[in-house]
Amino acid sequence: MFWYDHSAGWGWFAMSVGMLLFWALIIALGVLLYRALARPGGNGAPTGPRPTGSAAEHLLGEIDEEEYRHRLAVLRENTGGSPRKSPAQGGGGA
């Protein structure tokens, strides 16, 4: 004696597809986790050689003092900032 109605074939198909999707998701998560932890940094940071100093210091190394002062003057004109003297130039504190 059969306890189930055999005319409901779509339930078997839906369950099979669901299991395939479930295992595909589990495998994809495992691969992503492995790739994230297998990196030398382990945190997703770039692993190439790191430049010494900041980006601003790197940029300053590419221009001379005259160009720096010219760009600084243009920047201060455009932003409305007043040229301030640093303590090393004898300008006092804020």
CORQUI-V611826 format. One record per residue. RES is the residue in three letters. PSI is psi in whole degrees, -180 to 180 (none if undefined). D_FIRST is the distance of its C-alpha to the first C-alpha in whole Angstrom. Layout:
((RES;PSI;D_FIRST) (RES;PSI;D_FIRST))
//
This chain:
((MET;133;0) (PHE;136;4) (TRP;-17;7) (TYR;152;9) (ASP;122;11) (HIS;4;12) (SER;-6;15) (ALA;67;17) (GLY;-22;19) (TRP;-28;22) (GLY;-41;21) (TRP;-43;20) (PHE;-45;24) (ALA;-39;25) (MET;-38;24) (SER;-46;25) (VAL;-41;29) (GLY;-40;29) (MET;-39;29) (LEU;-44;31) (LEU;-39;34) (PHE;-49;33) (TRP;-33;34) (ALA;-40;37) (LEU;-44;38) (ILE;-44;38) (ILE;-43;40) (ALA;-42;42) (LEU;-39;43) (GLY;-43;44) (VAL;-45;46) (LEU;-41;48) (LEU;-43;49) (TYR;-44;50) (ARG;-36;52) (ALA;-38;54) (LEU;-19;54) (ALA;-9;55) (ARG;149;58) (PRO;-39;62) (GLY;-31;62) (GLY;-5;59) (ASN;12;59) (GLY;5;59) (ALA;151;63) (PRO;144;65) (THR;5;66) (GLY;177;69) (PRO;138;72) (ARG;135;73) (PRO;147;77) (THR;140;79) (GLY;175;80) (SER;173;79) (ALA;-36;79) (ALA;-41;82) (GLU;-36;84) (HIS;-43;83) (LEU;-39;84) (LEU;-29;87) (GLY;-16;88) (GLU;-12;88) (ILE;156;90) (ASP;175;94) (GLU;-39;96) (GLU;-44;97) (GLU;-38;94) (TYR;-49;92) (ARG;-38;95) (HIS;-47;95) (ARG;-38;91) (LEU;-42;92) (ALA;-43;94) (VAL;-42;92) (LEU;-45;89) (ARG;-33;91) (GLU;-43;93) (ASN;-29;90) (THR;-6;88) (GLY;12;91) (GLY;147;91) (SER;142;95) (PRO;123;96) (ARG;143;96) (LYS;140;98) (SER;161;96) (PRO;-30;97) (ALA;-24;98) (GLN;4;100) (GLY;29;102) (GLY;-6;100) (GLY;-180;99) (GLY;-179;96) (ALA;none;94))
//
